[in-house]
Amino acid sequence: METKKYKITQQALDKLEKEYDYLITVEREKIKDSLQEARALGDLSENSDYDDAKRRQTENEVKIAHHKDIIDNHVIINEEYVTIKFVETGKIQKYQLVGAIEADPLHDKISFESPLGRAVFGHQVGDVIEYTSGTGKRIAIEMIDDQEK
Protein backbone atom coordinates (compact mmCIF):
# COMPACT_ATOMS: atom_id res chain seq x y z
CA MET A 1 0.00 0.00 0.00
CA GLU A 2 1.34 3.41 -0.98
CA THR A 3 1.83 5.93 1.83
CA LYS A 4 -0.05 9.19 1.42
CA LYS A 5 2.25 12.11 0.63
CA TYR A 6 1.22 15.46 2.10
CA LYS A 7 1.88 18.47 -0.11
CA ILE A 8 3.19 21.28 2.05
CA THR A 9 5.22 24.46 1.68
CA GLN A 10 8.57 24.72 3.46
CA GLN A 11 7.20 27.52 5.65
CA ALA A 12 4.27 25.37 6.80
CA LEU A 13 6.56 22.38 7.41
CA ASP A 14 8.86 24.50 9.58
CA LYS A 15 5.87 25.67 11.63
CA LEU A 16 4.58 22.10 11.95
CA GLU A 17 7.97 20.80 13.12
CA LYS A 18 8.18 23.56 15.73
CA GLU A 19 4.70 22.70 17.02
CA TYR A 20 5.59 18.98 17.03
CA ASP A 21 8.64 19.68 19.21
CA TYR A 22 6.51 21.77 21.57
CA LEU A 23 3.87 19.04 21.90
CA ILE A 24 6.53 16.46 22.76
CA THR A 25 8.82 18.47 25.02
CA VAL A 26 6.51 20.96 26.75
CA GLU A 27 2.90 19.82 26.48
CA ARG A 28 3.62 16.17 27.34
CA GLU A 29 5.41 17.29 30.51
CA LYS A 30 2.58 19.61 31.52
CA ILE A 31 0.07 16.81 31.08
CA LYS A 32 2.31 14.34 32.96
CA ASP A 33 2.49 16.79 35.88
CA SER A 34 -1.31 17.27 35.80
CA LEU A 35 -1.82 13.51 35.90
CA GLN A 36 0.52 13.13 38.88
CA GLU A 37 -1.26 15.92 40.77
CA ALA A 38 -4.67 14.41 40.01
CA ARG A 39 -3.53 10.94 41.13
CA ALA A 40 -2.31 12.44 44.40
CA LEU A 41 -5.88 13.54 45.13
CA GLY A 42 -6.89 9.92 45.61
CA ASP A 43 -9.98 8.18 44.18
CA LEU A 44 -9.73 8.37 40.38
CA SER A 45 -13.30 7.18 39.72
CA GLU A 46 -14.79 10.62 40.47
CA ASN A 47 -11.77 12.78 39.85
CA SER A 48 -12.57 15.38 37.16
CA ASP A 49 -8.99 16.71 37.21
CA TYR A 50 -7.73 13.24 36.32
CA ASP A 51 -10.38 12.80 33.60
CA ASP A 52 -9.46 16.19 32.12
CA ALA A 53 -5.74 15.40 32.14
CA LYS A 54 -6.36 12.00 30.46
CA ARG A 55 -8.50 13.70 27.79
CA ARG A 56 -5.76 16.29 27.16
CA GLN A 57 -3.18 13.50 27.00
CA THR A 58 -5.20 11.64 24.36
CA GLU A 59 -5.72 14.79 22.28
CA ASN A 60 -2.02 15.64 22.51
CA GLU A 61 -0.92 12.15 21.45
CA VAL A 62 -3.30 12.24 18.47
CA LYS A 63 -1.82 15.61 17.39
CA ILE A 64 1.71 14.25 17.82
CA ALA A 65 0.94 11.20 15.69
CA HIS A 66 -0.69 13.33 12.98
CA HIS A 67 2.19 15.81 12.90
CA LYS A 68 4.72 12.95 12.77
CA ASP A 69 2.86 11.36 9.86
CA ILE A 70 3.02 14.62 7.90
CA ILE A 71 6.68 15.22 8.79
CA ASP A 72 7.61 11.69 7.71
CA ASN A 73 5.49 11.67 4.54
CA HIS A 74 5.62 15.09 2.96
CA VAL A 75 6.49 16.58 -0.39
CA ILE A 76 7.64 20.19 -0.43
CA ILE A 77 5.73 22.35 -2.88
CA ASN A 78 6.74 25.79 -4.03
CA GLU A 79 4.73 28.76 -2.91
CA GLU A 80 2.65 29.61 -5.94
CA TYR A 81 0.35 32.58 -6.38
CA VAL A 82 -2.34 33.07 -8.99
CA THR A 83 -4.46 36.10 -9.79
CA ILE A 84 -7.82 35.43 -11.36
CA LYS A 85 -10.74 37.45 -12.60
CA PHE A 86 -14.23 36.08 -12.11
CA VAL A 87 -15.76 36.64 -15.55
CA GLU A 88 -19.36 37.08 -14.36
CA THR A 89 -18.63 39.70 -11.68
CA GLY A 90 -15.31 41.18 -12.83
CA LYS A 91 -13.93 40.63 -9.32
CA ILE A 92 -10.16 40.13 -9.23
CA GLN A 93 -8.65 37.93 -6.55
CA LYS A 94 -5.13 36.77 -5.75
CA TYR A 95 -4.70 33.33 -4.14
CA GLN A 96 -1.82 31.31 -2.82
CA LEU A 97 -1.98 27.66 -3.89
CA VAL A 98 -1.06 25.38 -1.00
CA GLY A 99 -1.42 21.80 0.15
CA ALA A 100 -4.73 20.69 1.65
CA ILE A 101 -3.43 20.73 5.24
CA GLU A 102 -2.52 24.42 5.10
CA ALA A 103 -5.52 25.68 3.12
CA ASP A 104 -7.17 28.74 4.64
CA PRO A 105 -9.71 30.29 2.27
CA LEU A 106 -10.36 33.20 4.66
CA HIS A 107 -6.73 34.22 4.11
CA ASP A 108 -6.74 33.48 0.35
CA LYS A 109 -4.84 30.19 0.68
CA ILE A 110 -6.54 27.55 -1.44
CA SER A 111 -5.63 23.92 -1.82
CA PHE A 112 -4.35 22.47 -5.06
CA GLU A 113 -7.01 19.81 -4.40
CA SER A 114 -9.97 22.23 -4.14
CA PRO A 115 -12.20 22.74 -7.18
CA LEU A 116 -10.68 26.17 -7.86
CA GLY A 117 -7.14 24.94 -7.18
CA ARG A 118 -7.57 22.03 -9.62
CA ALA A 119 -9.06 24.40 -12.20
CA VAL A 120 -6.16 26.89 -12.19
CA PHE A 121 -3.31 24.41 -11.78
CA GLY A 122 -1.18 24.32 -14.91
CA HIS A 123 -2.91 27.28 -16.58
CA GLN A 124 -1.23 30.51 -17.62
CA VAL A 125 -2.08 34.19 -17.84
CA GLY A 126 -4.76 34.73 -20.49
CA ASP A 127 -6.38 31.31 -20.10
CA VAL A 128 -10.14 31.33 -19.49
CA ILE A 129 -11.30 28.31 -17.52
CA GLU A 130 -14.70 27.03 -16.44
CA TYR A 131 -14.96 24.93 -13.34
CA THR A 132 -17.64 23.61 -11.02
CA SER A 133 -17.48 25.07 -7.51
CA GLY A 134 -18.00 23.02 -4.37
CA THR A 135 -21.65 24.12 -4.40
CA GLY A 136 -22.15 22.81 -7.95
CA LYS A 137 -22.20 26.22 -9.67
CA ARG A 138 -20.37 26.60 -12.99
CA ILE A 139 -17.94 29.51 -12.78
CA ALA A 140 -15.80 31.08 -15.51
CA ILE A 141 -12.48 32.62 -14.53
CA GLU A 142 -9.64 34.23 -16.40
CA MET A 143 -6.02 33.89 -15.37
CA ILE A 144 -4.57 37.40 -15.25
CA ASP A 145 -1.22 38.98 -14.56
CA ASP A 146 -0.81 40.26 -11.02
CA GLN A 147 -0.11 43.71 -12.50
CA GLU A 148 -3.61 43.94 -14.02
CA LYS A 149 -5.30 44.67 -10.66
C-alpha positions as CSV (number, residue, x, y, z in Angstrom):
1,M,0.0,0.0,0.0
2,E,1.3,3.4,-1.0
3,T,1.8,5.9,1.8
4,K,0.0,9.2,1.4
5,K,2.2,12.1,0.6
6,Y,1.2,15.5,2.1
7,K,1.9,18.5,-0.1
8,I,3.2,21.3,2.1
9,T,5.2,24.5,1.7
10,Q,8.6,24.7,3.5
11,Q,7.2,27.5,5.6
12,A,4.3,25.4,6.8
13,L,6.6,22.4,7.4
14,D,8.9,24.5,9.6
15,K,5.9,25.7,11.6
16,L,4.6,22.1,11.9
17,E,8.0,20.8,13.1
18,K,8.2,23.6,15.7
19,E,4.7,22.7,17.0
20,Y,5.6,19.0,17.0
21,D,8.6,19.7,19.2
22,Y,6.5,21.8,21.6
23,L,3.9,19.0,21.9
24,I,6.5,16.5,22.8
25,T,8.8,18.5,25.0
26,V,6.5,21.0,26.7
27,E,2.9,19.8,26.5
28,R,3.6,16.2,27.3
29,E,5.4,17.3,30.5
30,K,2.6,19.6,31.5
31,I,0.1,16.8,31.1
32,K,2.3,14.3,33.0
33,D,2.5,16.8,35.9
34,S,-1.3,17.3,35.8
35,L,-1.8,13.5,35.9
36,Q,0.5,13.1,38.9
37,E,-1.3,15.9,40.8
38,A,-4.7,14.4,40.0
39,R,-3.5,10.9,41.1
40,A,-2.3,12.4,44.4
41,L,-5.9,13.5,45.1
42,G,-6.9,9.9,45.6
43,D,-10.0,8.2,44.2
44,L,-9.7,8.4,40.4
45,S,-13.3,7.2,39.7
46,E,-14.8,10.6,40.5
47,N,-11.8,12.8,39.8
48,S,-12.6,15.4,37.2
49,D,-9.0,16.7,37.2
50,Y,-7.7,13.2,36.3
51,D,-10.4,12.8,33.6
52,D,-9.5,16.2,32.1
53,A,-5.7,15.4,32.1
54,K,-6.4,12.0,30.5
55,R,-8.5,13.7,27.8
56,R,-5.8,16.3,27.2
57,Q,-3.2,13.5,27.0
58,T,-5.2,11.6,24.4
59,E,-5.7,14.8,22.3
60,N,-2.0,15.6,22.5
61,E,-0.9,12.2,21.4
62,V,-3.3,12.2,18.5
63,K,-1.8,15.6,17.4
64,I,1.7,14.3,17.8
65,A,0.9,11.2,15.7
66,H,-0.7,13.3,13.0
67,H,2.2,15.8,12.9
68,K,4.7,12.9,12.8
69,D,2.9,11.4,9.9
70,I,3.0,14.6,7.9
71,I,6.7,15.2,8.8
72,D,7.6,11.7,7.7
73,N,5.5,11.7,4.5
74,H,5.6,15.1,3.0
75,V,6.5,16.6,-0.4
76,I,7.6,20.2,-0.4
77,I,5.7,22.3,-2.9
78,N,6.7,25.8,-4.0
79,E,4.7,28.8,-2.9
80,E,2.7,29.6,-5.9
81,Y,0.4,32.6,-6.4
82,V,-2.3,33.1,-9.0
83,T,-4.5,36.1,-9.8
84,I,-7.8,35.4,-11.4
85,K,-10.7,37.5,-12.6
86,F,-14.2,36.1,-12.1
87,V,-15.8,36.6,-15.5
88,E,-19.4,37.1,-14.4
89,T,-18.6,39.7,-11.7
90,G,-15.3,41.2,-12.8
91,K,-13.9,40.6,-9.3
92,I,-10.2,40.1,-9.2
93,Q,-8.6,37.9,-6.5
94,K,-5.1,36.8,-5.7
95,Y,-4.7,33.3,-4.1
96,Q,-1.8,31.3,-2.8
97,L,-2.0,27.7,-3.9
98,V,-1.1,25.4,-1.0
99,G,-1.4,21.8,0.1
100,A,-4.7,20.7,1.7
101,I,-3.4,20.7,5.2
102,E,-2.5,24.4,5.1
103,A,-5.5,25.7,3.1
104,D,-7.2,28.7,4.6
105,P,-9.7,30.3,2.3
106,L,-10.4,33.2,4.7
107,H,-6.7,34.2,4.1
108,D,-6.7,33.5,0.4
109,K,-4.8,30.2,0.7
110,I,-6.5,27.5,-1.4
111,S,-5.6,23.9,-1.8
112,F,-4.4,22.5,-5.1
113,E,-7.0,19.8,-4.4
114,S,-10.0,22.2,-4.1
115,P,-12.2,22.7,-7.2
116,L,-10.7,26.2,-7.9
117,G,-7.1,24.9,-7.2
118,R,-7.6,22.0,-9.6
119,A,-9.1,24.4,-12.2
120,V,-6.2,26.9,-12.2
121,F,-3.3,24.4,-11.8
122,G,-1.2,24.3,-14.9
123,H,-2.9,27.3,-16.6
124,Q,-1.2,30.5,-17.6
125,V,-2.1,34.2,-17.8
126,G,-4.8,34.7,-20.5
127,D,-6.4,31.3,-20.1
128,V,-10.1,31.3,-19.5
129,I,-11.3,28.3,-17.5
130,E,-14.7,27.0,-16.4
131,Y,-15.0,24.9,-13.3
132,T,-17.6,23.6,-11.0
133,S,-17.5,25.1,-7.5
134,G,-18.0,23.0,-4.4
135,T,-21.6,24.1,-4.4
136,G,-22.1,22.8,-8.0
137,K,-22.2,26.2,-9.7
138,R,-20.4,26.6,-13.0
139,I,-17.9,29.5,-12.8
140,A,-15.8,31.1,-15.5
141,I,-12.5,32.6,-14.5
142,E,-9.6,34.2,-16.4
143,M,-6.0,33.9,-15.4
144,I,-4.6,37.4,-15.3
145,D,-1.2,39.0,-14.6
146,D,-0.8,40.3,-11.0
147,Q,-0.1,43.7,-12.5
148,E,-3.6,43.9,-14.0
149,K,-5.3,44.7,-10.7
